[in-house]
């Protein structure tokens, strides 16, 4: 893995680059530009940048109007506020009318660690995944973030892009292939499958390395699109390994683990374990929180050993 780059920094740089190439991109911001890094776009294109203040509901509603007029709005705020305070217009305006709006929720999961549960987003995927017409994407590193920002612009319809505050090792090359709805197999093995999403990908890879030292060969999948989930890839992994562990920086209810379980229940039931949040967290160091709540490579490897015994 390469250098550490914060996902939010990669997002801001990609958004500016996209703005240079696509003139009908506009950005809306809820007064947290220094956090979301949408301000990078704002400095380059002030006439296409709108800071509406701490008014998430109005911001999402405004985005619907921009989309109606042929613009492609990228809407920016913390994930937890996008999907709670902006919930009504996300469902009743954006999704209901299938508008071409890109909802970019940053500081996802536990990544806003020192601000505690009020700012940590562990329920956002459960909400957006349940909304008709809404595509859901979450990214693992800087290279994938750039690819996703551009892919959203080429995708007609509403998308929720889930972004972390945290630094993450750069795993992918700049020319990686990224397709909405198609998961990426980053490691292949026949004994167990780890399906992950977001920046915990590197934890999953480290877990696979630990297992490999014991002779256990793990497949690792980056399921960057939560909806529509890559059903064929889930079924293929279930058939090849017969045991699946999901890892997500989100509640175990309603997110990646639920989506994978639904596919398995309908098409190929195999033992599975879910790693994710089951309760609100506290304030603290980000890596310490990840370790406490079961996201360490060692904890992931333990889940893999447990699920293999159930096969």
Legacy VTK file of the C-alpha trace (Angstrom):
# vtk DataFile Version 3.0
C-alpha trace
ASCII
DATASET POLYDATA
POINTS 311 float
0.000 0.000 0.000
1.126 3.537 -0.728
1.129 6.855 1.082
-1.551 7.993 3.481
-4.010 10.510 1.977
-7.156 11.814 3.660
-10.293 10.873 1.738
-11.740 14.361 2.174
-8.607 15.921 0.645
-8.785 13.569 -2.319
-12.455 14.440 -2.734
-11.850 18.193 -2.754
-9.082 17.907 -5.343
-11.183 15.630 -7.562
-14.186 17.935 -7.340
-12.120 20.902 -8.545
-10.718 18.809 -11.394
-14.223 17.709 -12.360
-15.396 21.331 -12.321
-12.690 22.234 -14.797
-13.984 19.632 -17.241
-17.763 19.771 -16.708
-19.152 23.335 -16.776
-22.607 22.495 -15.413
-21.306 21.125 -12.111
-22.379 23.218 -9.113
-21.552 22.719 -5.439
-23.690 23.356 -2.390
-22.214 23.504 1.084
-23.656 23.676 4.622
-20.971 25.895 6.163
-18.415 23.129 6.731
-16.299 23.730 3.632
-12.998 23.394 5.478
-14.149 19.951 6.628
-15.734 18.609 3.441
-13.048 20.306 1.300
-15.687 21.555 -1.133
-14.089 24.958 -0.590
-11.361 23.939 -3.040
-14.041 23.932 -5.741
-15.488 27.155 -4.350
-12.221 29.054 -4.682
-11.832 27.931 -8.285
-15.467 28.476 -9.323
-17.112 30.971 -6.947
-19.998 31.572 -9.355
-20.911 27.865 -9.143
-20.506 27.492 -5.396
-23.240 28.103 -2.816
-22.672 28.057 0.931
-26.183 28.007 2.342
-25.165 27.983 6.003
-26.150 25.368 8.558
-29.372 24.545 6.760
-29.103 21.024 5.383
-32.785 20.595 4.571
-32.822 23.792 2.505
-29.540 22.867 0.836
-30.855 19.523 -0.424
-34.075 21.210 -1.565
-32.063 23.802 -3.488
-30.127 21.003 -5.180
-33.410 19.673 -6.570
-34.008 23.037 -8.214
-30.533 23.130 -9.726
-31.034 19.627 -11.137
-34.361 20.664 -12.650
-32.518 23.418 -14.522
-29.951 21.022 -16.006
-27.132 21.506 -13.542
-25.379 18.625 -11.751
-25.300 19.576 -8.064
-22.769 18.042 -5.680
-24.207 18.553 -2.195
-21.769 18.621 0.728
-22.032 18.195 4.482
-21.341 15.646 7.208
-22.940 12.277 6.442
-24.850 12.221 9.718
-26.521 15.576 8.987
-27.099 14.906 5.288
-29.151 11.823 6.075
-31.017 13.120 9.129
-31.626 16.834 8.662
-31.784 16.432 4.886
-33.848 13.239 4.970
-37.170 14.745 3.892
-36.052 16.353 0.600
-33.718 13.432 -0.138
-36.744 11.166 -0.218
-39.584 13.455 -1.282
-37.767 15.599 -3.881
-34.503 14.003 -5.004
-35.394 10.310 -5.036
-39.105 10.601 -5.763
-38.416 12.608 -8.928
-35.221 10.663 -9.725
-33.220 13.895 -9.977
-29.587 14.062 -11.016
-28.228 15.105 -7.619
-25.022 13.866 -5.984
-25.263 13.785 -2.190
-21.747 13.698 -0.748
-21.721 12.835 2.937
-18.322 13.147 4.574
-16.975 12.267 8.045
-18.702 8.894 7.783
-18.496 6.072 10.290
-16.346 6.848 13.328
-13.957 9.073 11.391
-15.108 12.258 13.150
-13.836 10.493 16.222
-13.263 13.347 18.660
-16.718 14.879 18.126
-18.479 11.776 19.420
-21.750 10.108 18.509
-23.516 13.330 17.509
-21.193 13.658 14.498
-20.359 10.022 13.781
-22.444 8.423 11.026
-23.365 4.792 11.662
-26.940 4.769 10.320
-26.659 6.678 7.028
-26.339 3.631 4.774
-29.446 2.056 6.281
-31.451 5.151 5.362
-30.177 5.795 1.837
-30.144 2.112 0.876
-33.879 1.927 1.559
-34.777 4.872 -0.686
-35.957 4.013 -4.231
-33.876 5.318 -7.168
-30.904 6.186 -4.942
-27.517 4.660 -5.812
-25.096 4.292 -2.872
-21.291 4.388 -3.176
-18.581 4.397 -0.491
-14.870 4.683 -1.245
-11.709 3.115 0.166
-8.789 5.349 -0.807
-7.760 8.501 -2.666
-7.562 6.876 -6.094
-10.996 5.314 -5.784
-12.384 8.616 -4.487
-11.268 10.440 -7.629
-12.719 7.746 -9.850
-16.021 7.829 -7.971
-16.352 11.632 -8.177
-16.042 11.438 -11.967
-18.242 8.334 -12.242
-21.048 10.118 -10.409
-21.025 12.908 -12.975
-21.512 10.367 -15.758
-24.257 8.496 -13.917
-27.752 9.813 -14.552
-29.789 9.902 -11.358
-29.380 10.509 -7.627
-26.316 9.102 -5.845
-25.180 9.102 -2.228
-21.373 9.172 -1.992
-20.041 8.219 1.444
-16.699 9.804 2.325
-14.402 9.454 5.307
-12.582 12.220 7.144
-9.664 9.923 7.797
-6.382 9.291 6.078
-6.187 5.918 4.372
-3.355 4.089 2.623
-3.524 4.444 -1.149
-4.130 0.906 -2.370
-5.259 1.456 -5.958
-3.320 2.810 -8.921
-4.607 6.060 -10.504
-5.768 4.152 -13.595
-7.848 1.628 -11.634
-11.102 0.473 -13.179
-14.154 1.741 -11.323
-17.694 0.908 -12.343
-20.748 1.720 -10.277
-22.427 -1.541 -9.280
-19.359 -3.741 -9.773
-17.353 -4.837 -6.739
-13.595 -5.334 -6.956
-11.831 -8.534 -5.909
-8.514 -7.325 -4.508
-7.313 -10.663 -3.121
-8.318 -14.187 -4.140
-8.466 -17.260 -1.936
-10.615 -20.341 -1.530
-11.113 -20.607 2.241
-13.115 -17.543 3.330
-14.342 -14.257 1.849
-14.048 -10.836 3.478
-16.411 -8.324 1.878
-15.709 -4.766 2.949
-16.528 -1.212 1.986
-14.838 2.113 2.666
-11.469 2.768 4.257
-11.543 -0.404 6.371
-10.423 -2.170 3.187
-6.819 -1.916 4.336
-7.745 -3.551 7.659
-9.317 -6.426 5.733
-6.197 -6.858 3.626
-4.053 -6.923 6.770
-6.397 -9.559 8.211
-5.968 -11.631 5.053
-2.201 -11.394 5.528
-2.529 -12.682 9.109
-4.659 -15.582 7.906
-2.265 -16.272 5.069
0.546 -16.808 7.554
-1.554 -19.695 8.927
-2.239 -21.144 5.494
-5.787 -19.751 5.302
-6.420 -18.166 1.910
-8.906 -15.317 2.044
-10.688 -13.569 -0.783
-11.019 -9.826 -0.118
-13.701 -7.827 -1.935
-14.055 -4.045 -2.063
-17.825 -3.651 -2.394
-17.714 0.068 -3.120
-21.298 0.132 -4.396
-23.749 -0.807 -1.665
-26.743 -0.270 -3.936
-27.112 -1.795 -6.428
-24.942 -4.428 -4.786
-22.961 -6.746 -7.041
-25.129 -9.818 -6.521
-23.168 -11.974 -8.948
-19.912 -11.339 -7.114
-21.456 -12.157 -3.723
-22.889 -15.407 -5.089
-19.587 -16.289 -6.753
-17.666 -15.742 -3.506
-20.197 -17.760 -1.518
-19.890 -20.626 -3.947
-16.089 -20.568 -3.963
-15.393 -20.180 -0.230
-18.618 -21.146 1.556
-18.052 -18.593 4.326
-18.336 -14.791 4.336
-17.416 -11.999 6.738
-18.602 -8.433 6.094
-16.737 -5.417 7.474
-18.243 -1.927 7.485
-17.791 1.255 9.495
-21.545 1.401 9.989
-24.233 -0.342 11.970
-24.566 -4.055 11.285
-28.240 -3.266 10.653
-29.200 -1.983 7.223
-25.798 -1.501 5.599
-23.351 -3.739 3.758
-23.852 -6.729 6.039
-27.610 -6.609 5.577
-27.284 -6.250 1.802
-24.947 -9.249 1.568
-27.160 -11.318 3.883
-30.165 -10.605 1.669
-28.324 -11.867 -1.403
-27.136 -15.002 0.393
-30.578 -15.764 1.826
-32.188 -15.476 -1.600
-29.557 -17.216 -3.716
-26.879 -19.140 -1.796
-27.126 -19.434 1.986
-23.723 -19.893 3.605
-22.442 -19.035 7.096
-21.615 -15.366 7.514
-20.461 -12.995 10.237
-20.919 -9.219 10.331
-18.430 -6.722 11.714
-19.864 -3.277 12.351
-21.336 -0.970 14.958
-23.970 -2.195 17.390
-24.112 0.892 19.589
-23.106 4.550 19.671
-19.412 5.217 20.209
-17.688 7.856 22.316
-15.123 10.538 21.569
-11.525 9.456 21.196
-8.611 8.633 18.965
-9.820 7.210 15.665
-7.548 4.157 15.571
-8.329 3.450 19.228
-12.057 3.510 18.480
-11.635 1.197 15.496
-9.706 -1.261 17.652
-12.231 -1.064 20.505
-15.195 -1.731 18.240
-13.776 -4.732 16.416
-12.204 -3.341 13.258
-8.609 -4.395 13.912
-7.006 -6.898 11.522
-6.792 -9.353 14.414
-10.525 -9.051 15.145
-11.398 -9.505 11.480
-9.167 -12.584 11.288
-10.882 -14.001 14.399
-14.289 -13.609 12.728
-12.952 -15.409 9.661
-11.781 -18.355 11.760
-15.147 -18.462 13.531
-17.226 -18.440 10.356
-15.086 -21.158 8.778
-15.908 -23.458 11.711
-19.611 -23.029 10.941
-19.235 -24.099 7.331
LINES 1 312
311 0 1 2 3 4 5 6 7 8 9 10 11 12 13 14 15 16 17 18 19 20 21 22 23 24 25 26 27 28 29 30 31 32 33 34 35 36 37 38 39 40 41 42 43 44 45 46 47 48 49 50 51 52 53 54 55 56 57 58 59 60 61 62 63 64 65 66 67 68 69 70 71 72 73 74 75 76 77 78 79 80 81 82 83 84 85 86 87 88 89 90 91 92 93 94 95 96 97 98 99 100 101 102 103 104 105 106 107 108 109 110 111 112 113 114 115 116 117 118 119 120 121 122 123 124 125 126 127 128 129 130 131 132 133 134 135 136 137 138 139 140 141 142 143 144 145 146 147 148 149 150 151 152 153 154 155 156 157 158 159 160 161 162 163 164 165 166 167 168 169 170 171 172 173 174 175 176 177 178 179 180 181 182 183 184 185 186 187 188 189 190 191 192 193 194 195 196 197 198 199 200 201 202 203 204 205 206 207 208 209 210 211 212 213 214 215 216 217 218 219 220 221 222 223 224 225 226 227 228 229 230 231 232 233 234 235 236 237 238 239 240 241 242 243 244 245 246 247 248 249 250 251 252 253 254 255 256 257 258 259 260 261 262 263 264 265 266 267 268 269 270 271 272 273 274 275 276 277 278 279 280 281 282 283 284 285 286 287 288 289 290 291 292 293 294 295 296 297 298 299 300 301 302 303 304 305 306 307 308 309 310
